[in-house]
Amino acid sequence: MNRHDNKNKMGLKQALDAIREGTLSAESMIEECFDRIEAREEMIGAWQHRLSREAYLAHYRQNREFYEQSLLKGLPVGIKDIIDTAEMPTEMGSPIHQGRRPVDDASCVELLRRAGAIVLGKTVTTEFAYFRPGKTANPCDPSRTPGGSSSGSAAAVADDMVPMALGSQTAASVIRPAAYCGTVGYVGSRGEFSLRGIQPLGQSLDSLGMFARRVEDIELLRTVLLRQSDTAPVQTILKPTKILLVSGPAIGETSSDMQAAMRRVQKMLTGQGVTVVEPGSEIGLADLVTHHSVVMAYEVSRNLVYESGRCEQLSEPLQTLIETGLAMPRTDYLNALQAAEAIRQKLLAEYPDVDAILAPAAPGVAPEGRDNTGAPHMSRPWQVMGLPVVTLPGLVDTDGLPLGIQLVGQARDDDRLLCMARWLESLLS
Amino acid sequence: MNRHDNKNKMGLKQALDAIREGTLSAESMIEECFDRIEAREEMIGAWQHRLSREAYLAHYRQNREFYEQSLLKGLPVGIKDIIDTAEMPTEMGSPIHQGRRPVDDASCVELLRRAGAIVLGKTVTTEFAYFRPGKTANPCDPSRTPGGSSSGSAAAVADDMVPMALGSQTAASVIRPAAYCGTVGYVGSRGEFSLRGIQPLGQSLDSLGMFARRVEDIELLRTVLLRQSDTAPVQTILKPTKILLVSGPAIGETSSDMQAAMRRVQKMLTGQGVTVVEPGSEIGLADLVTHHSVVMAYEVSRNLVYESGRCEQLSEPLQTLIETGLAMPRTDYLNALQAAEAIRQKLLAEYPDVDAILAPAAPGVAPEGRDNTGAPHMSRPWQVMGLPVVTLPGLVDTDGLPLGIQLVGQARDDDRLLCMARWLESLLS
């Protein structure tokens, strides 16, 4: 079915344009989102808490004038349940915080509200955005994991329940579920967005992330979340000149399907006249996986202090992570931070004219079973270097399951990365 | 009066040692803290909320066994009112958040509690840790500002009401009040501590800070707040070999008293065989003041989103800061971040063998009047570079008012900085 035929399959910007042009009403789009949720939520399990259709529409109609004049027109957004909301519980995927009701909205939630989005609900997160999965299934194949930790946000957008959702990433928590569910995911550079009201896990690693159907939607959300202006960004497509292609094995285990997909992309790029280079093993990209793991264990154990006193309510993997962090010599942690920064500098020095890095967004398609959320190693290198990342759908395996690839930019150069992602998106579609 | 003669003038570690040796009881120390508060609080105004003596002692006695076995023995700590506490309001110095009661303790509060500190109360902060002063007076001269934004924490420690207090610094919010009130203040490197539960102002600038009477107390608190172990740190004194002395004028306006004090310290250092060098103007230290201001305006306006919708309840300086940040071209912000990092690299490259930087902690003594908290420019350079800082008392002007100096370390090398601060402390005492 053509995306234009089905309102709630439209991209955010497409829908907003249609609403402005008068060919679509916001209310009908909202209704279709609720239709979709009612039809699919029992199977997908994307939501932890949500507004009823009646409550949503009553609020929308009471404030119709505001929403009609707003940028986001009252369309629904899903918020990962690790991001504070004053009007709904924020339980962080843990029984420790059952019914927890923050007193403030996170700044990202406040910014979306002010731009005219309505929080339809809180989406399922793994336990404290780490490994223990929630109830969410992969919309492409419900027997598979949606990936984590932003499981519900990825599934809700991929399954056409909402046109936009927020997530967060400390290891692979946006890029991996976006890749597994087949939607666009974006993780901002370290320091890019205010993280006020988002549960911190690792201060050197945490990033805000977004899910949408197209890169142009991400650009719009980014404008709102950077509080840059109340109007849509000027969007340009930028064709990269030179790409550093990091095939899976340079980082870690990768499926043969994914390796074949990367070769297909490489051919498409060279066919378009883009120079593709591959890094030598002396760069040490695989080492970044370890450095990331070290930093994460150390910092998580300093952030989840209250929770570590209630370890009978924590999953075993999280207990182990905290124990590892607490037992770690501090020099290991400082060395890992320093080594990651040294590799970032080395990449800049050895590939000064590379526009972006291209790599698999995950080792392959979403694994079967839902007892874990898949391996995070494909994201660890970029996350520990604080780089912005976009994952794009479009490639599939022989069963039609998504094989996500990711485009990685320079630190704090997110705008340019998104312009290049638009070019790659057009190539893949 | 010798500090040992008065229990609540003792340093934290001195008191803990005495309690362990049986020459001091925790309860008598607690009682003296309350005696002091009762005698002085009306004039000093350090506290926003606090436990009554009865409630404190009842809690202590109910949990005596835990406290007797703990590291911090049930001694009282003051917590800046921008740091979340579940058992007391956290109002951030603003009428917007009057009566605000967070659902969780900040991780730093939780760590102190677990180590056996008892939160005596919340200390006065300026409005959102920016410029509008609270009610606090300078204990050295109540007609003068205590400095801000961690006004109450600095005054409470300097006035012997508590042996330890937490603050936070985005510009000069720990170093300046510690200097003005004449106590030891410490600001951790960027990324050093978990900031979970501390109101964010600027993600590239915010740091956790501490106040105590001696550097050894700071080292002890640091161990607790890094969750490094439940025992006291191994403390060593480190004499620096080479110091980069940044006289006030290299950064901005400085009083002649302060300039004279810096020359006295320079003589003391060279007298001890320490090599003292001064930076050339080509380093651009004064530019860092501007870069910091740019980064702060941009980021504050993205963190205080909810509040900026209630500007009739904001002070004029804060409104102006937010407006400046919102009107700023994004490239100005990114350029300022980049320029600050370039200057940090330049300092490392040009002075590879310098052990620490020594500079005035404030332009001079605490200014008269309490309608503002003094100028922050002496802290901006180090804060925008993410460096750890200790301010030390000991120097005074002709009226006996404190002239604080600060020792600045390498990023994430806080331990070494504190060892050198102990040496300088012994030189100044």
Boltz contact constraints between the chains, C-beta under 6 A:
constraints:
  - contact:
      token1: [A, 100]
      token2: [B, 103]
      max_distance: 6.0
  - contact:
      token1: [A, 103]
      token2: [B, 100]
      max_distance: 6.0
  - contact:
      token1: [A, 107]
      token2: [B, 303]
      max_distance: 6.0
  - contact:
      token1: [A, 107]
      token2: [B, 305]
      max_distance: 6.0
  - contact:
      token1: [A, 110]
      token2: [B, 305]
      max_distance: 6.0
  - contact:
      token1: [A, 110]
      token2: [B, 306]
      max_distance: 6.0
  - contact:
      token1: [A, 111]
      token2: [B, 305]
      max_distance: 6.0
  - contact:
      token1: [A, 191]
      token2: [B, 203]
      max_distance: 6.0
  - contact:
      token1: [A, 191]
      token2: [B, 204]
      max_distance: 6.0
  - contact:
      token1: [A, 194]
      token2: [B, 302]
      max_distance: 6.0
  - contact:
      token1: [A, 194]
      token2: [B, 303]
      max_distance: 6.0
  - contact:
      token1: [A, 196]
      token2: [B, 200]
      max_distance: 6.0
  - contact:
      token1: [A, 196]
      token2: [B, 303]
      max_distance: 6.0
  - contact:
      token1: [A, 200]
      token2: [B, 196]
      max_distance: 6.0
  - contact:
      token1: [A, 203]
      token2: [B, 191]
      max_distance: 6.0
  - contact:
      token1: [A, 204]
      token2: [B, 191]
      max_distance: 6.0
  - contact:
      token1: [A, 227]
      token2: [B, 302]
      max_distance: 6.0
  - contact:
      token1: [A, 302]
      token2: [B, 194]
      max_distance: 6.0
  - contact:
      token1: [A, 302]
      token2: [B, 227]
      max_distance: 6.0
  - contact:
      token1: [A, 303]
      token2: [B, 107]
      max_distance: 6.0
  - contact:
      token1: [A, 303]
      token2: [B, 194]
      max_distance: 6.0
  - contact:
      token1: [A, 303]
      token2: [B, 196]
      max_distance: 6.0
  - contact:
      token1: [A, 305]
      token2: [B, 107]
      max_distance: 6.0
  - contact:
      token1: [A, 305]
      token2: [B, 110]
      max_distance: 6.0
  - contact:
      token1: [A, 305]
      token2: [B, 111]
      max_distance: 6.0
  - contact:
      token1: [A, 306]
      token2: [B, 110]
      max_distance: 6.0
  - contact:
      token1: [A, 334]
      token2: [B, 412]
      max_distance: 6.0
  - contact:
      token1: [A, 412]
      token2: [B, 334]
      max_distance: 6.0
